[in-house]
Amino acid sequence: MTKDNNSEVSNVTWKDDQTPSVATTGKRNTTATIHFIDGSTLDVPVSYTVTASQADNCQPITKQVSTDKSTTPDAPSAVTNKDTDKVDPDVTKLPASTKLEWNDPDKIGDDVKTPGKKTDENLPR
């Protein structure tokens, strides 16, 4: 099948309707079935590679932040491995395009209304 003769193709499906797995990283092999307009089919091998997402490879490293009462700290101030931070060679920096914001800004806003140390899992995303 080429770009020039693909008008003869009705559709392409995964053999036996088995959609390939993308749940884990690595090289995979599967089979696609090409359905031609005359009713014939052709099974062809397909190789593909599943790679890790940026979210899998780049976890934010956080630190404790201090702020004045009723002042919500910037989420980026809690992250120590931004693309502009100096980090150890074995630490993965977040991509420059990473958007850092609080998961629940209202919870942070409530936390800073009273003085004291607060601990929770409201990490930047």
C-alpha distance (Angstrom), angle and dihedral (degrees) to the residues before:
residue distance angle dihedral
M1 . . .
T2 3.76 . .
K3 3.76 137.3 .
D4 3.83 88.2 -96.8
N5 3.82 97.1 55.2
N6 3.80 102.4 33.8
S7 3.84 90.1 108.1
E8 3.80 84.7 79.7
V9 3.80 89.6 63.3
S10 3.80 119.8 93.9
N11 3.83 95.6 -172.1
V12 3.79 144.4 -44.0
T13 3.80 123.9 -120.6
W14 3.76 137.0 173.6
K15 3.80 110.0 -95.4
D16 3.79 111.4 -93.2
D17 3.85 88.3 1.0
Q18 3.81 89.2 -78.7
T19 3.81 105.6 150.3
P20 3.81 108.7 -150.1
S21 3.78 117.3 -105.7
V22 3.79 118.6 -109.4
A23 3.82 95.2 172.1
T24 3.80 95.8 106.4
T25 3.78 133.6 34.0
G26 3.77 122.7 -106.3
K27 3.79 144.6 73.7
R28 3.78 116.7 -50.1
N29 3.79 137.8 -176.0
T30 3.77 127.2 -153.9
T31 3.79 139.8 151.1
A32 3.79 130.5 -106.1
T33 3.78 123.3 -161.0
I34 3.79 117.7 -141.0
H35 3.82 112.4 -152.0
F36 3.82 114.0 -154.8
I37 3.80 124.1 -154.2
D38 3.82 91.1 -113.4
G39 3.84 89.3 62.3
S40 3.78 97.1 -104.4
T41 3.80 122.2 125.2
L42 3.76 136.8 -153.3
D43 3.82 125.4 -159.8
V44 3.79 113.9 -145.2
P45 3.80 129.0 -175.9
V46 3.80 116.3 -116.1
S47 3.79 124.9 -163.9
Y48 3.79 121.5 -163.8
T49 3.77 139.0 167.8
V50 3.79 124.8 -138.4
T51 3.79 111.3 -150.7
A52 3.79 129.1 -166.5
S53 3.78 118.1 -96.7
Q54 3.78 122.2 -120.2
A55 3.79 87.7 -107.7
D56 3.81 89.4 58.3
N57 3.79 93.3 49.2
C58 3.79 102.4 35.8
Q59 3.76 117.0 53.8
P60 3.81 118.1 172.9
I61 3.79 114.5 -114.3
T62 3.78 109.0 -145.0
K63 3.75 136.8 -159.7
Q64 3.78 135.8 -167.8
V65 3.80 113.6 -86.5
S66 3.79 129.9 -159.3
T67 3.77 125.2 -147.7
D68 3.77 141.3 169.3
K69 3.80 119.2 -95.4
S70 3.82 111.4 -77.7
T71 3.82 92.5 9.4
T72 3.79 114.5 117.0
P73 3.81 109.3 -145.0
D74 3.79 119.5 -129.7
A75 3.78 110.3 -98.1
P76 3.84 92.4 -131.2
S77 3.82 89.4 60.7
A78 3.82 88.6 67.3
V79 3.83 94.2 55.1
T80 3.80 121.0 81.6
N81 3.82 101.6 -175.0
K82 3.81 103.0 59.7
D83 3.80 116.4 143.2
T84 3.83 89.6 -100.3
D85 3.83 95.8 48.9
K86 3.78 124.1 100.1
V87 3.80 107.1 -120.3
D88 3.78 138.4 170.4
P89 3.83 114.0 -86.5
D90 3.82 91.2 -109.5
V91 3.83 92.9 55.7
T92 3.80 118.6 92.7
K93 3.78 113.8 -134.0
L94 3.77 120.3 -140.3
P95 3.82 114.4 -108.7
A96 3.81 115.2 -96.7
S97 3.81 88.9 -114.4
T98 3.82 92.6 60.3
K99 3.80 111.9 126.0
L100 3.79 110.3 -143.3
E101 3.78 115.9 -160.7
W102 3.78 136.3 138.0
N103 3.81 116.2 -87.9
D104 3.79 89.3 -138.2
P105 3.83 110.9 17.7
D106 3.83 91.3 176.7
K107 3.81 90.5 59.4
I108 3.81 90.6 50.9
G109 3.81 89.0 47.8
D110 3.80 90.2 53.5
D111 3.83 92.3 45.5
V112 3.81 93.8 56.5
K113 3.83 94.0 51.7
T114 3.80 90.5 82.8
P115 3.80 127.3 44.4
G116 3.78 119.9 -113.9
K117 3.74 142.6 76.7
K118 3.80 113.8 -57.4
T119 3.78 125.4 -166.0
D120 3.76 124.9 -171.8
E121 3.78 142.1 132.1
N122 3.80 94.8 -103.7
L123 3.80 94.5 127.3
P124 3.77 126.2 169.4
R125 3.77 115.9 -95.3
